Amino acid sequence: MNNKTLSNIPLPNVDLNELKGKLIVIEGTDGVGRSSQIMDLKEWLEIKGYAVVVTGWTRSPYIGKTIQKAKKKHTLNVYTFSLLYLADFGDRLIHEIIPALKAGYIVIADRYIYTAFIRSIIRGIDKDWIYKAYGFALIPDVVFYLKIGIKDLIPRILNSKNLEEEYWKKSEILLDYWESGMDMRLGHDFYESFVNYQKKSIQYFNQMAKEFNFITIDASKKFSSVNKELKKHISNLLEIKE
């Protein structure tokens, strides 16, 4: 386990040298296939004899429900929006991620601080401010960025929802207000706003991939091809012999 935090800020009552597990992060835009890959990776690693914990966005038992309730009202300002996600991450880090790593588990994170960075920066929050806010975050052992272009992403989402484009444009219920960027009015309807929001997200992900040395994987390929590449890199990290 990397024994560093993002800003080398010591965590109270935590000896980073005691964290014997590995922190593996899967990043990427909505609909890119993170969850399906993670489910398969978890099963694969468990068969290999590893204990695995999966953590994800807004899954804190204390903060997650609060975030969902707040988002339904559409009245959050950008700092409240960002700080709620920060609280969710902090709770999961202290009560879920660190204990698992200390016990020697493999922790797979479905999104990590990088998604939080992007969602805040898109909304105008200062980059240095949000980086410092997450300065206590552990540096992962590896970050996989499932990269996909907007032309490949939109048909995939439409197919996953079994919808025609024209129907989707009229359906606000099927798209999250915040994850469609509607709070920034990036389009005339949810569909247009969603597309523009994802374009911005992909742009920032591409930048962060270079800044934080992500391993970039072409997510436009078939599931099996992406899965094979993920397992190859994880096998190298964990020194798994096939």
ChimeraX commands (.cxc) that place a marker at each C-alpha (Angstrom):
marker #1 position 0.00,0.00,0.00 radius 0.5
marker #1 position 1.27,3.49,-0.83 radius 0.5
marker #1 position 1.94,5.04,2.57 radius 0.5
marker #1 position 1.13,8.58,1.51 radius 0.5
marker #1 position -1.83,10.93,1.46 radius 0.5
marker #1 position -2.49,13.40,-1.33 radius 0.5
marker #1 position -0.95,16.34,0.56 radius 0.5
marker #1 position 1.21,14.28,2.94 radius 0.5
marker #1 position -1.21,15.24,5.70 radius 0.5
marker #1 position -0.98,12.74,8.59 radius 0.5
marker #1 position -4.26,11.07,9.51 radius 0.5
marker #1 position -5.00,11.12,13.26 radius 0.5
marker #1 position -4.47,7.75,14.94 radius 0.5
marker #1 position -3.60,6.07,11.62 radius 0.5
marker #1 position -0.18,4.55,10.93 radius 0.5
marker #1 position -0.05,4.32,7.15 radius 0.5
marker #1 position 2.71,1.72,7.39 radius 0.5
marker #1 position 0.16,-0.65,8.91 radius 0.5
marker #1 position -1.99,-0.62,5.76 radius 0.5
marker #1 position -1.04,-3.92,4.17 radius 0.5
marker #1 position -3.82,-4.14,1.59 radius 0.5
marker #1 position -4.08,-2.57,-1.84 radius 0.5
marker #1 position -6.32,0.27,-2.98 radius 0.5
marker #1 position -7.47,-0.12,-6.57 radius 0.5
marker #1 position -9.53,2.67,-8.13 radius 0.5
marker #1 position -11.76,2.44,-11.21 radius 0.5
marker #1 position -12.61,5.85,-12.67 radius 0.5
marker #1 position -14.59,6.96,-15.70 radius 0.5
marker #1 position -17.73,8.76,-16.77 radius 0.5
marker #1 position -21.31,7.60,-16.24 radius 0.5
marker #1 position -22.28,4.53,-18.26 radius 0.5
marker #1 position -18.72,3.48,-19.04 radius 0.5
marker #1 position -19.10,0.05,-17.42 radius 0.5
marker #1 position -17.30,0.49,-14.10 radius 0.5
marker #1 position -19.80,-1.43,-11.96 radius 0.5
marker #1 position -19.93,-4.49,-14.21 radius 0.5
marker #1 position -16.15,-4.69,-14.37 radius 0.5
marker #1 position -15.83,-4.31,-10.60 radius 0.5
marker #1 position -18.32,-7.11,-9.92 radius 0.5
marker #1 position -16.30,-9.44,-12.13 radius 0.5
marker #1 position -12.95,-8.35,-10.67 radius 0.5
marker #1 position -14.20,-8.92,-7.12 radius 0.5
marker #1 position -15.29,-12.47,-7.92 radius 0.5
marker #1 position -12.02,-13.16,-9.78 radius 0.5
marker #1 position -9.86,-11.91,-6.90 radius 0.5
marker #1 position -11.86,-13.87,-4.33 radius 0.5
marker #1 position -11.36,-17.05,-6.36 radius 0.5
marker #1 position -7.64,-16.23,-6.28 radius 0.5
marker #1 position -7.83,-16.18,-2.50 radius 0.5
marker #1 position -8.00,-12.45,-1.79 radius 0.5
marker #1 position -10.41,-10.77,0.59 radius 0.5
marker #1 position -12.08,-7.91,-1.28 radius 0.5
marker #1 position -14.11,-4.87,-0.25 radius 0.5
marker #1 position -15.89,-2.65,-2.77 radius 0.5
marker #1 position -16.64,0.96,-1.93 radius 0.5
marker #1 position -18.44,3.50,-4.04 radius 0.5
marker #1 position -19.93,6.93,-4.45 radius 0.5
marker #1 position -22.38,8.11,-1.74 radius 0.5
marker #1 position -22.33,4.77,0.09 radius 0.5
marker #1 position -21.60,6.16,3.53 radius 0.5
marker #1 position -24.35,4.94,5.90 radius 0.5
marker #1 position -24.38,8.37,7.53 radius 0.5
marker #1 position -23.99,10.76,4.59 radius 0.5
marker #1 position -25.23,8.84,1.55 radius 0.5
marker #1 position -28.94,9.21,2.25 radius 0.5
marker #1 position -28.48,12.87,3.16 radius 0.5
marker #1 position -26.89,13.52,-0.23 radius 0.5
marker #1 position -29.73,11.80,-2.06 radius 0.5
marker #1 position -32.36,13.79,-0.17 radius 0.5
marker #1 position -30.53,17.08,-0.72 radius 0.5
marker #1 position -30.12,16.44,-4.43 radius 0.5
marker #1 position -33.84,15.89,-4.89 radius 0.5
marker #1 position -34.57,19.49,-3.87 radius 0.5
marker #1 position -32.31,20.96,-6.60 radius 0.5
marker #1 position -31.36,23.83,-4.28 radius 0.5
marker #1 position -27.78,22.97,-3.32 radius 0.5
marker #1 position -25.08,25.52,-4.05 radius 0.5
marker #1 position -21.80,24.25,-5.44 radius 0.5
marker #1 position -19.90,24.38,-2.13 radius 0.5
marker #1 position -22.61,22.51,-0.21 radius 0.5
marker #1 position -22.74,19.99,-3.06 radius 0.5
marker #1 position -18.97,19.46,-2.93 radius 0.5
marker #1 position -18.71,19.37,0.87 radius 0.5
marker #1 position -21.43,16.73,1.17 radius 0.5
marker #1 position -19.46,14.46,-1.15 radius 0.5
marker #1 position -16.32,15.25,0.82 radius 0.5
marker #1 position -18.08,14.19,4.04 radius 0.5
marker #1 position -19.23,10.96,2.38 radius 0.5
marker #1 position -15.69,10.19,1.25 radius 0.5
marker #1 position -14.16,11.04,4.63 radius 0.5
marker #1 position -16.56,8.75,6.46 radius 0.5
marker #1 position -15.91,5.84,4.08 radius 0.5
marker #1 position -12.15,6.40,4.24 radius 0.5
marker #1 position -11.98,6.26,8.04 radius 0.5
marker #1 position -14.62,3.60,8.72 radius 0.5
marker #1 position -14.41,1.40,5.64 radius 0.5
marker #1 position -11.33,1.83,3.46 radius 0.5
marker #1 position -8.58,2.18,6.10 radius 0.5
marker #1 position -9.82,-0.70,8.33 radius 0.5
marker #1 position -10.01,-2.98,5.27 radius 0.5
marker #1 position -6.51,-2.03,4.14 radius 0.5
marker #1 position -5.19,-2.53,7.65 radius 0.5
marker #1 position -6.67,-6.04,7.62 radius 0.5
marker #1 position -4.91,-6.77,4.33 radius 0.5
marker #1 position -7.97,-6.58,2.08 radius 0.5
marker #1 position -8.02,-5.49,-1.53 radius 0.5
marker #1 position -10.21,-2.39,-1.70 radius 0.5
marker #1 position -11.78,-1.62,-5.08 radius 0.5
marker #1 position -13.19,1.90,-5.27 radius 0.5
marker #1 position -15.92,2.57,-7.81 radius 0.5
marker #1 position -14.87,6.21,-8.34 radius 0.5
marker #1 position -12.60,8.06,-5.97 radius 0.5
marker #1 position -11.51,11.63,-5.27 radius 0.5
marker #1 position -10.89,12.32,-8.96 radius 0.5
marker #1 position -14.59,12.24,-9.78 radius 0.5
marker #1 position -15.15,14.68,-6.91 radius 0.5
marker #1 position -12.45,16.95,-8.34 radius 0.5
marker #1 position -14.03,16.97,-11.77 radius 0.5
marker #1 position -17.60,17.56,-10.61 radius 0.5
marker #1 position -16.48,20.48,-8.44 radius 0.5
marker #1 position -14.14,22.07,-11.00 radius 0.5
marker #1 position -16.79,21.87,-13.73 radius 0.5
marker #1 position -19.04,23.89,-11.45 radius 0.5
marker #1 position -16.44,26.60,-10.95 radius 0.5
marker #1 position -14.75,25.60,-7.70 radius 0.5
marker #1 position -11.07,26.52,-7.51 radius 0.5
marker #1 position -8.86,23.55,-8.37 radius 0.5
marker #1 position -6.36,24.19,-5.57 radius 0.5
marker #1 position -9.20,24.52,-3.03 radius 0.5
marker #1 position -10.77,21.17,-3.86 radius 0.5
marker #1 position -7.38,19.45,-4.01 radius 0.5
marker #1 position -6.52,20.74,-0.53 radius 0.5
marker #1 position -9.95,19.75,0.79 radius 0.5
marker #1 position -9.18,16.13,-0.14 radius 0.5
marker #1 position -5.56,16.38,0.98 radius 0.5
marker #1 position -6.09,13.65,3.60 radius 0.5
marker #1 position -7.05,11.09,0.94 radius 0.5
marker #1 position -4.85,8.03,0.51 radius 0.5
marker #1 position -2.95,7.79,-2.76 radius 0.5
marker #1 position -4.20,4.62,-4.48 radius 0.5
marker #1 position -1.87,1.82,-5.53 radius 0.5
marker #1 position -3.34,2.08,-9.03 radius 0.5
marker #1 position -6.03,4.10,-10.80 radius 0.5
marker #1 position -7.66,2.71,-13.92 radius 0.5
marker #1 position -9.37,5.23,-16.16 radius 0.5
marker #1 position -11.98,3.64,-18.41 radius 0.5
marker #1 position -11.85,6.09,-21.28 radius 0.5
marker #1 position -14.60,6.47,-23.84 radius 0.5
marker #1 position -15.60,9.12,-26.36 radius 0.5
marker #1 position -18.99,10.78,-26.30 radius 0.5
marker #1 position -19.97,9.16,-29.63 radius 0.5
marker #1 position -19.52,5.70,-28.10 radius 0.5
marker #1 position -20.91,6.62,-24.68 radius 0.5
marker #1 position -24.36,7.94,-25.65 radius 0.5
marker #1 position -25.50,4.90,-27.68 radius 0.5
marker #1 position -24.32,2.66,-24.83 radius 0.5
marker #1 position -26.44,4.55,-22.29 radius 0.5
marker #1 position -29.45,4.57,-24.61 radius 0.5
marker #1 position -29.14,0.82,-25.11 radius 0.5
marker #1 position -28.71,0.17,-21.40 radius 0.5
marker #1 position -31.97,2.01,-20.72 radius 0.5
marker #1 position -33.67,0.41,-23.71 radius 0.5
marker #1 position -34.77,3.80,-24.95 radius 0.5
marker #1 position -34.98,5.72,-28.17 radius 0.5
marker #1 position -33.20,9.08,-28.17 radius 0.5
marker #1 position -36.35,11.12,-28.74 radius 0.5
marker #1 position -38.09,9.50,-25.77 radius 0.5
marker #1 position -35.05,10.02,-23.56 radius 0.5
marker #1 position -35.01,13.73,-24.38 radius 0.5
marker #1 position -38.50,14.04,-22.93 radius 0.5
marker #1 position -37.88,11.96,-19.81 radius 0.5
marker #1 position -36.44,13.90,-16.88 radius 0.5
marker #1 position -37.06,11.07,-14.42 radius 0.5
marker #1 position -34.55,8.74,-16.03 radius 0.5
marker #1 position -31.64,11.18,-15.69 radius 0.5
marker #1 position -30.19,12.59,-12.50 radius 0.5
marker #1 position -30.55,16.38,-12.30 radius 0.5
marker #1 position -27.02,16.93,-10.96 radius 0.5
marker #1 position -25.26,14.24,-12.97 radius 0.5
marker #1 position -26.83,15.73,-16.08 radius 0.5
marker #1 position -25.44,19.17,-15.26 radius 0.5
marker #1 position -28.91,20.69,-15.20 radius 0.5
marker #1 position -27.91,22.88,-12.25 radius 0.5
marker #1 position -25.55,24.64,-14.69 radius 0.5
marker #1 position -28.09,24.76,-17.52 radius 0.5
marker #1 position -25.81,23.11,-20.04 radius 0.5
marker #1 position -28.67,22.45,-22.44 radius 0.5
marker #1 position -32.34,22.99,-23.22 radius 0.5
marker #1 position -33.34,19.59,-21.84 radius 0.5
marker #1 position -31.89,16.75,-19.78 radius 0.5
marker #1 position -30.52,14.96,-22.82 radius 0.5
marker #1 position -28.62,17.94,-24.23 radius 0.5
marker #1 position -27.36,18.92,-20.79 radius 0.5
marker #1 position -26.24,15.35,-20.09 radius 0.5
marker #1 position -24.27,15.17,-23.35 radius 0.5
marker #1 position -22.54,18.51,-22.70 radius 0.5
marker #1 position -21.83,17.56,-19.10 radius 0.5
marker #1 position -20.24,14.27,-20.15 radius 0.5
marker #1 position -18.12,16.06,-22.75 radius 0.5
marker #1 position -16.73,18.32,-20.04 radius 0.5
marker #1 position -16.19,15.37,-17.71 radius 0.5
marker #1 position -14.27,13.44,-20.36 radius 0.5
marker #1 position -12.12,16.49,-21.06 radius 0.5
marker #1 position -11.15,16.79,-17.39 radius 0.5
marker #1 position -10.64,13.06,-16.98 radius 0.5
marker #1 position -8.20,13.12,-19.89 radius 0.5
marker #1 position -6.28,15.93,-18.19 radius 0.5
marker #1 position -6.21,14.19,-14.81 radius 0.5
marker #1 position -5.09,10.93,-16.38 radius 0.5
marker #1 position -1.83,12.66,-17.23 radius 0.5
marker #1 position -1.61,14.64,-13.98 radius 0.5
marker #1 position -2.12,11.63,-11.69 radius 0.5
marker #1 position -0.64,8.89,-13.90 radius 0.5
marker #1 position -3.81,6.86,-14.43 radius 0.5
marker #1 position -3.61,3.65,-16.42 radius 0.5
marker #1 position -5.91,4.45,-19.33 radius 0.5
marker #1 position -7.96,1.64,-20.85 radius 0.5
marker #1 position -10.08,1.98,-23.99 radius 0.5
marker #1 position -13.59,1.35,-22.66 radius 0.5
marker #1 position -15.15,1.47,-26.12 radius 0.5
marker #1 position -13.91,-2.10,-26.61 radius 0.5
marker #1 position -15.89,-5.19,-25.67 radius 0.5
marker #1 position -16.34,-6.04,-22.01 radius 0.5
marker #1 position -14.03,-9.05,-22.31 radius 0.5
marker #1 position -11.20,-6.99,-23.80 radius 0.5
marker #1 position -11.42,-4.31,-21.09 radius 0.5
marker #1 position -11.68,-7.01,-18.42 radius 0.5
marker #1 position -8.62,-8.84,-19.72 radius 0.5
marker #1 position -6.53,-5.67,-19.63 radius 0.5
marker #1 position -7.67,-4.80,-16.10 radius 0.5
marker #1 position -6.78,-8.28,-14.87 radius 0.5
marker #1 position -3.37,-8.12,-16.52 radius 0.5
marker #1 position -2.45,-4.91,-14.67 radius 0.5
marker #1 position -3.91,-6.12,-11.37 radius 0.5
marker #1 position -2.03,-9.41,-11.71 radius 0.5
marker #1 position 1.20,-7.43,-12.08 radius 0.5
marker #1 position 0.35,-5.29,-9.06 radius 0.5
marker #1 position -0.47,-8.25,-6.83 radius 0.5
marker #1 position 2.12,-10.57,-8.42 radius 0.5
marker #1 position -0.55,-13.10,-9.32 radius 0.5
marker #1 position 0.79,-16.03,-11.31 radius 0.5
marker #1 position -1.68,-17.44,-13.80 radius 0.5
marker link #1:1,2 radius 0.2
marker link #1:2,3 radius 0.2
marker link #1:3,4 radius 0.2
marker link #1:4,5 radius 0.2
marker link #1:5,6 radius 0.2
marker link #1:6,7 radius 0.2
marker link #1:7,8 radius 0.2
marker link #1:8,9 radius 0.2
marker link #1:9,10 radius 0.2
marker link #1:10,11 radius 0.2
marker link #1:11,12 radius 0.2
marker link #1:12,13 radius 0.2
marker link #1:13,14 radius 0.2
marker link #1:14,15 radius 0.2
marker link #1:15,16 radius 0.2
marker link #1:16,17 radius 0.2
marker link #1:17,18 radius 0.2
marker link #1:18,19 radius 0.2
marker link #1:19,20 radius 0.2
marker link #1:20,21 radius 0.2
marker link #1:21,22 radius 0.2
marker link #1:22,23 radius 0.2
marker link #1:23,24 radius 0.2
marker link #1:24,25 radius 0.2
marker link #1:25,26 radius 0.2
marker link #1:26,27 radius 0.2
marker link #1:27,28 radius 0.2
marker link #1:28,29 radius 0.2
marker link #1:29,30 radius 0.2
marker link #1:30,31 radius 0.2
marker link #1:31,32 radius 0.2
marker link #1:32,33 radius 0.2
marker link #1:33,34 radius 0.2
marker link #1:34,35 radius 0.2
marker link #1:35,36 radius 0.2
marker link #1:36,37 radius 0.2
marker link #1:37,38 radius 0.2
marker link #1:38,39 radius 0.2
marker link #1:39,40 radius 0.2
marker link #1:40,41 radius 0.2
marker link #1:41,42 radius 0.2
marker link #1:42,43 radius 0.2
marker link #1:43,44 radius 0.2
marker link #1:44,45 radius 0.2
marker link #1:45,46 radius 0.2
marker link #1:46,47 radius 0.2
marker link #1:47,48 radius 0.2
marker link #1:48,49 radius 0.2
marker link #1:49,50 radius 0.2
marker link #1:50,51 radius 0.2
marker link #1:51,52 radius 0.2
marker link #1:52,53 radius 0.2
marker link #1:53,54 radius 0.2
marker link #1:54,55 radius 0.2
marker link #1:55,56 radius 0.2
marker link #1:56,57 radius 0.2
marker link #1:57,58 radius 0.2
marker link #1:58,59 radius 0.2
marker link #1:59,60 radius 0.2
marker link #1:60,61 radius 0.2
marker link #1:61,62 radius 0.2
marker link #1:62,63 radius 0.2
marker link #1:63,64 radius 0.2
marker link #1:64,65 radius 0.2
marker link #1:65,66 radius 0.2
marker link #1:66,67 radius 0.2
marker link #1:67,68 radius 0.2
marker link #1:68,69 radius 0.2
marker link #1:69,70 radius 0.2
marker link #1:70,71 radius 0.2
marker link #1:71,72 radius 0.2
marker link #1:72,73 radius 0.2
marker link #1:73,74 radius 0.2
marker link #1:74,75 radius 0.2
marker link #1:75,76 radius 0.2
marker link #1:76,77 radius 0.2
marker link #1:77,78 radius 0.2
marker link #1:78,79 radius 0.2
marker link #1:79,80 radius 0.2
marker link #1:80,81 radius 0.2
marker link #1:81,82 radius 0.2
marker link #1:82,83 radius 0.2
marker link #1:83,84 radius 0.2
marker link #1:84,85 radius 0.2
marker link #1:85,86 radius 0.2
marker link #1:86,87 radius 0.2
marker link #1:87,88 radius 0.2
marker link #1:88,89 radius 0.2
marker link #1:89,90 radius 0.2
marker link #1:90,91 radius 0.2
marker link #1:91,92 radius 0.2
marker link #1:92,93 radius 0.2
marker link #1:93,94 radius 0.2
marker link #1:94,95 radius 0.2
marker link #1:95,96 radius 0.2
marker link #1:96,97 radius 0.2
marker link #1:97,98 radius 0.2
marker link #1:98,99 radius 0.2
marker link #1:99,100 radius 0.2
marker link #1:100,101 radius 0.2
marker link #1:101,102 radius 0.2
marker link #1:102,103 radius 0.2
marker link #1:103,104 radius 0.2
marker link #1:104,105 radius 0.2
marker link #1:105,106 radius 0.2
marker link #1:106,107 radius 0.2
marker link #1:107,108 radius 0.2
marker link #1:108,109 radius 0.2
marker link #1:109,110 radius 0.2
marker link #1:110,111 radius 0.2
marker link #1:111,112 radius 0.2
marker link #1:112,113 radius 0.2
marker link #1:113,114 radius 0.2
marker link #1:114,115 radius 0.2
marker link #1:115,116 radius 0.2
marker link #1:116,117 radius 0.2
marker link #1:117,118 radius 0.2
marker link #1:118,119 radius 0.2
marker link #1:119,120 radius 0.2
marker link #1:120,121 radius 0.2
marker link #1:121,122 radius 0.2
marker link #1:122,123 radius 0.2
marker link #1:123,124 radius 0.2
marker link #1:124,125 radius 0.2
marker link #1:125,126 radius 0.2
marker link #1:126,127 radius 0.2
marker link #1:127,128 radius 0.2
marker link #1:128,129 radius 0.2
marker link #1:129,130 radius 0.2
marker link #1:130,131 radius 0.2
marker link #1:131,132 radius 0.2
marker link #1:132,133 radius 0.2
marker link #1:133,134 radius 0.2
marker link #1:134,135 radius 0.2
marker link #1:135,136 radius 0.2
marker link #1:136,137 radius 0.2
marker link #1:137,138 radius 0.2
marker link #1:138,139 radius 0.2
marker link #1:139,140 radius 0.2
marker link #1:140,141 radius 0.2
marker link #1:141,142 radius 0.2
marker link #1:142,143 radius 0.2
marker link #1:143,144 radius 0.2
marker link #1:144,145 radius 0.2
marker link #1:145,146 radius 0.2
marker link #1:146,147 radius 0.2
marker link #1:147,148 radius 0.2
marker link #1:148,149 radius 0.2
marker link #1:149,150 radius 0.2
marker link #1:150,151 radius 0.2
marker link #1:151,152 radius 0.2
marker link #1:152,153 radius 0.2
marker link #1:153,154 radius 0.2
marker link #1:154,155 radius 0.2
marker link #1:155,156 radius 0.2
marker link #1:156,157 radius 0.2
marker link #1:157,158 radius 0.2
marker link #1:158,159 radius 0.2
marker link #1:159,160 radius 0.2
marker link #1:160,161 radius 0.2
marker link #1:161,162 radius 0.2
marker link #1:162,163 radius 0.2
marker link #1:163,164 radius 0.2
marker link #1:164,165 radius 0.2
marker link #1:165,166 radius 0.2
marker link #1:166,167 radius 0.2
marker link #1:167,168 radius 0.2
marker link #1:168,169 radius 0.2
marker link #1:169,170 radius 0.2
marker link #1:170,171 radius 0.2
marker link #1:171,172 radius 0.2
marker link #1:172,173 radius 0.2
marker link #1:173,174 radius 0.2
marker link #1:174,175 radius 0.2
marker link #1:175,176 radius 0.2
marker link #1:176,177 radius 0.2
marker link #1:177,178 radius 0.2
marker link #1:178,179 radius 0.2
marker link #1:179,180 radius 0.2
marker link #1:180,181 radius 0.2
marker link #1:181,182 radius 0.2
marker link #1:182,183 radius 0.2
marker link #1:183,184 radius 0.2
marker link #1:184,185 radius 0.2
marker link #1:185,186 radius 0.2
marker link #1:186,187 radius 0.2
marker link #1:187,188 radius 0.2
marker link #1:188,189 radius 0.2
marker link #1:189,190 radius 0.2
marker link #1:190,191 radius 0.2
marker link #1:191,192 radius 0.2
marker link #1:192,193 radius 0.2
marker link #1:193,194 radius 0.2
marker link #1:194,195 radius 0.2
marker link #1:195,196 radius 0.2
marker link #1:196,197 radius 0.2
marker link #1:197,198 radius 0.2
marker link #1:198,199 radius 0.2
marker link #1:199,200 radius 0.2
marker link #1:200,201 radius 0.2
marker link #1:201,202 radius 0.2
marker link #1:202,203 radius 0.2
marker link #1:203,204 radius 0.2
marker link #1:204,205 radius 0.2
marker link #1:205,206 radius 0.2
marker link #1:206,207 radius 0.2
marker link #1:207,208 radius 0.2
marker link #1:208,209 radius 0.2
marker link #1:209,210 radius 0.2
marker link #1:210,211 radius 0.2
marker link #1:211,212 radius 0.2
marker link #1:212,213 radius 0.2
marker link #1:213,214 radius 0.2
marker link #1:214,215 radius 0.2
marker link #1:215,216 radius 0.2
marker link #1:216,217 radius 0.2
marker link #1:217,218 radius 0.2
marker link #1:218,219 radius 0.2
marker link #1:219,220 radius 0.2
marker link #1:220,221 radius 0.2
marker link #1:221,222 radius 0.2
marker link #1:222,223 radius 0.2
marker link #1:223,224 radius 0.2
marker link #1:224,225 radius 0.2
marker link #1:225,226 radius 0.2
marker link #1:226,227 radius 0.2
marker link #1:227,228 radius 0.2
marker link #1:228,229 radius 0.2
marker link #1:229,230 radius 0.2
marker link #1:230,231 radius 0.2
marker link #1:231,232 radius 0.2
marker link #1:232,233 radius 0.2
marker link #1:233,234 radius 0.2
marker link #1:234,235 radius 0.2
marker link #1:235,236 radius 0.2
marker link #1:236,237 radius 0.2
marker link #1:237,238 radius 0.2
marker link #1:238,239 radius 0.2
marker link #1:239,240 radius 0.2
marker link #1:240,241 radius 0.2
marker link #1:241,242 radius 0.2
view
